[in-house]
Amino acid sequence: MLIALLKSIIILILNTSIGILFVIVFRAFFFFPRKSLFWRGKQIPYTPGLLYRKKDWLIEKISSELHKYLQSAFDLNDTKSKIYQWQEEAYKKSWDKFAFLEKYKYIPYFISSNLRHLFSQFTYEFVKQFFRSFVPFLIEKYRAESYIDLLSEKLDIDIIYEYYNKYIFKYMMIFVGGWFFLTGLLNMIFFWIVY
């Protein structure tokens, strides 16, 4: 009986420690080590931590996506860009939304069809002007590219790490530890039922 009690307590402790270990490994994967580690002249895989490794990649990705967006915004003949897809989708959705106009029998078909096309075309042109004129205007007016460079200079992973420890880590530890504790409790109950 005493051995069964010890086994059930070990199950509970083991499940809780697996949950806590999961949270600690999660934090270590993202934030540790801060610099590349080498052993015998070769870099150890997964060093530095994920956020330190991907910071420059993220800044480069944001910059290239902004550049691609601006190129496609000024190219009116481009039929493969996301902007063109959004325009077409807006036209199709508004065409479907105004389908009710053709159901009214007191409106002649040629008028309801033209109204439906007019409203759909208006939506298409609105989306086109918004994404091809207004958004690039805002990007240039507020100098978004300079803010990307500023983000690259000012983004400090150590500050993110401090906020993670202050606002996320403790609550994540409590939640995941509690979840795995309850799982261990259920395992303990099932052990007692089977035993």
Secondary structure, DSSP 8 states (H G I E B T S, - for coil): -HHHHHHHHHHHHHHHHHHHHHHHHHHHHHH--SS--EETTEE-TT-S-HHHHHHHHHHHHHHHHHHHHHHHHH-TT-SSSHHHHHHHHHHHHHHHHGGGGGG-TTS-HHHHHHHHHHHHHHHHHHHHHIIIIIHHHHHHHTTHHHHHHHHHHH--HHHHHHHIIIIIIHHHHHHHHHHHHHHHHHHHHHHHHH-
